[in-house]
């Protein structure tokens, strides 16, 4: 298990150059945007526009802050995603047009290379003292808000934990967390 502190997350431009992303973790470590097997990042979206296309990638998407966003992927009707909604999954091969629902947002992106990794994302609102078991397959835990104790460490807002074995976390204060399972195929 390895803690990834928010202050150490890597900032980099979007693939399409229209914004900035905060990379929480990537595998293999040090991979560029063309060579990763999985990637977890957060980004601020400040205007309507097109998402970057990532051939061969499956994408999980959630809104962390802001009113929300409407995504139209591959000609399908728009899907509105707001904070607290279940993550939205789509193929990053398809063109995706975004429309903000009331100003800028911050989002969570989980990208997995199709045929190599599969993902599952669980958003959990935790009361102080509440426990949650992490997926057995391994993955990443992102503490969005609050404080979470896990594996002898305390995670604060936007800190993350890479894990490769089952573990149980405990909220030290009211918290919101994303448990991201990353399973090798």
C-alpha positions as CSV (number, residue, x, y, z in Angstrom):
1,X,0.0,0.0,0.0
2,X,1.2,3.5,-0.8
3,X,-0.2,6.9,0.2
4,X,-0.3,9.5,-2.5
5,X,-0.6,13.0,-0.9
6,X,-2.7,15.6,-2.7
7,X,0.3,18.1,-2.7
8,X,2.4,15.6,-4.7
9,X,-0.2,14.9,-7.5
10,X,1.2,15.7,-10.9
11,X,-0.3,18.6,-12.9
12,X,-0.3,18.4,-16.6
13,X,-2.1,19.8,-19.7
14,X,-5.1,17.9,-21.1
15,X,-4.4,15.9,-24.2
16,X,-6.4,18.4,-26.3
17,X,-4.6,21.4,-24.6
18,X,-7.8,23.1,-23.4
19,X,-7.3,22.6,-19.7
20,X,-5.2,21.1,-16.9
21,X,-5.5,17.7,-15.2
22,X,-4.2,16.6,-11.8
23,X,-2.9,13.1,-12.2
24,X,-3.4,11.1,-9.0
25,X,-1.8,7.8,-10.2
26,X,-0.9,6.1,-13.5
27,X,0.2,2.5,-14.3
28,X,2.8,1.7,-15.3
29,X,4.2,4.5,-13.2
30,X,5.6,7.3,-15.4
31,X,3.5,6.4,-18.4
32,X,2.6,9.1,-20.9
33,X,-1.0,9.6,-22.2
34,X,-0.5,7.0,-25.0
35,X,1.1,4.2,-22.9
36,X,-0.8,3.8,-19.7
37,X,-2.8,0.7,-18.7
38,X,-4.8,2.7,-16.2
39,X,-4.9,6.3,-15.0
40,X,-6.8,8.2,-12.3
41,X,-7.0,12.0,-12.5
42,X,-9.1,15.0,-11.6
43,X,-9.7,18.0,-13.8
44,X,-11.4,21.4,-13.6
45,X,-13.8,21.9,-16.5
46,X,-14.5,25.6,-17.0
47,X,-16.3,25.7,-20.3
48,X,-18.4,23.7,-22.7
49,X,-16.4,21.6,-25.2
50,X,-15.1,18.3,-26.5
51,X,-13.4,15.7,-24.4
52,X,-10.1,14.3,-25.6
53,X,-10.4,11.0,-27.4
54,X,-8.4,8.1,-26.1
55,X,-8.5,5.1,-28.4
56,X,-8.8,1.7,-26.7
57,X,-9.7,3.3,-23.3
58,X,-12.8,2.8,-21.1
59,X,-13.6,5.8,-19.0
60,X,-15.3,6.2,-15.6
61,X,-16.4,9.8,-14.8
62,X,-17.8,11.5,-11.7
63,X,-18.4,15.1,-10.7
64,X,-16.6,16.0,-7.4
65,X,-17.6,19.7,-7.2
66,X,-19.9,22.1,-9.0
67,X,-23.5,21.9,-10.3
68,X,-22.8,19.2,-12.9
69,X,-22.2,18.5,-16.5
70,X,-24.1,17.0,-19.4
71,X,-22.2,14.6,-21.7
72,X,-23.3,13.5,-25.1
73,X,-21.1,10.5,-26.1
74,X,-21.0,9.1,-29.6
75,X,-24.3,10.6,-30.7
76,X,-26.3,9.2,-27.7
77,X,-28.6,11.6,-25.8
78,X,-27.0,13.7,-23.2
79,X,-26.5,12.2,-19.7
80,X,-26.5,14.7,-16.8
81,X,-24.0,13.9,-14.1
82,X,-24.1,15.8,-10.8
83,X,-22.1,15.5,-7.5
84,X,-23.4,12.5,-5.6
85,X,-24.6,10.7,-8.8
86,X,-23.3,7.2,-9.6
87,X,-20.2,7.3,-11.9
88,X,-20.8,7.5,-15.6
89,X,-19.0,5.0,-17.8
90,X,-18.3,5.4,-21.5
91,X,-15.8,4.5,-24.3
92,X,-13.2,7.2,-24.7
93,X,-12.9,6.2,-28.4
94,X,-16.2,8.0,-29.0
95,X,-16.5,11.8,-29.4
96,X,-17.9,13.3,-26.2
97,X,-19.3,16.8,-26.0
98,X,-19.6,18.4,-22.6
99,X,-22.1,21.1,-21.5
100,X,-21.8,22.6,-18.0
101,X,-25.0,22.8,-16.0
102,X,-24.2,25.9,-13.9
103,X,-20.6,26.9,-14.0
104,X,-17.2,25.2,-13.6
105,X,-16.9,21.7,-12.2
106,X,-14.1,19.4,-10.9
107,X,-14.3,15.8,-12.1
108,X,-12.8,12.5,-11.4
109,X,-11.6,10.4,-14.4
110,X,-10.7,6.8,-14.2
111,X,-9.3,5.4,-17.5
112,X,-8.5,1.8,-18.2
113,X,-7.0,0.2,-21.3
114,X,-9.6,-2.1,-22.8
115,X,-8.5,-5.8,-22.7
116,X,-5.8,-5.2,-20.0
117,X,-7.7,-3.7,-17.0
118,X,-11.3,-3.4,-15.9
119,X,-12.6,-0.8,-13.4
120,X,-15.4,-0.4,-10.9
121,X,-16.0,2.8,-8.9
122,X,-17.9,3.1,-5.7
123,X,-18.7,6.5,-4.2
124,X,-19.2,6.2,-0.4
125,X,-20.6,8.8,2.0
126,X,-19.3,7.8,5.4
127,X,-20.3,8.9,8.9
128,X,-17.6,9.4,11.5
129,X,-16.6,5.9,12.7
130,X,-18.1,4.1,9.8
131,X,-16.0,1.3,8.1
132,X,-15.8,0.3,4.5
133,X,-14.0,-2.7,3.0
134,X,-11.8,-2.0,0.0
135,X,-12.0,-4.3,-3.1
136,X,-10.0,-7.4,-3.0
137,X,-8.7,-6.9,-6.6
138,X,-6.7,-3.9,-5.5
139,X,-6.9,-0.3,-6.8
140,X,-7.0,3.2,-5.5
141,X,-8.9,5.0,-2.7
142,X,-9.5,8.7,-3.1
143,X,-10.6,10.7,0.0
144,X,-12.7,13.5,-1.5
145,X,-13.6,15.1,1.8
146,X,-13.1,14.4,5.5
147,X,-10.5,12.2,7.1
148,X,-10.0,8.5,6.6
149,X,-7.8,6.0,8.5
150,X,-6.5,3.0,6.5
151,X,-3.5,0.8,6.8
152,X,-2.0,2.9,9.6
153,X,-2.3,6.1,7.6
154,X,-4.7,9.1,7.7
155,X,-5.9,10.4,4.4
156,X,-7.1,14.0,4.1
157,X,-9.0,15.7,1.3
158,X,-7.8,14.6,-2.1
159,X,-5.1,12.2,-0.7
160,X,-5.2,8.7,-2.2
161,X,-4.1,5.2,-1.3
162,X,-2.9,2.7,-3.8
163,X,-3.7,-0.8,-2.5
164,X,-3.0,-4.3,-3.7
165,X,-4.7,-6.4,-1.0
166,X,-8.0,-6.2,0.9
167,X,-8.2,-3.6,3.6
168,X,-10.8,-1.8,5.8
169,X,-10.9,1.9,6.1
170,X,-12.6,3.9,8.9
171,X,-13.9,7.5,8.6
172,X,-12.5,9.7,11.4
173,X,-14.9,12.5,10.4
174,X,-17.9,12.6,8.0
175,X,-16.2,11.8,4.7
176,X,-16.8,11.1,1.0
177,X,-14.5,8.6,-0.7
178,X,-14.2,6.9,-4.0
179,X,-13.0,3.2,-3.9
180,X,-11.7,2.4,-7.4
181,X,-11.2,-1.3,-8.2
182,X,-8.6,-1.9,-10.9
183,X,-8.6,-5.5,-12.0
184,X,-6.1,-6.9,-14.4
185,X,-7.7,-9.0,-17.2
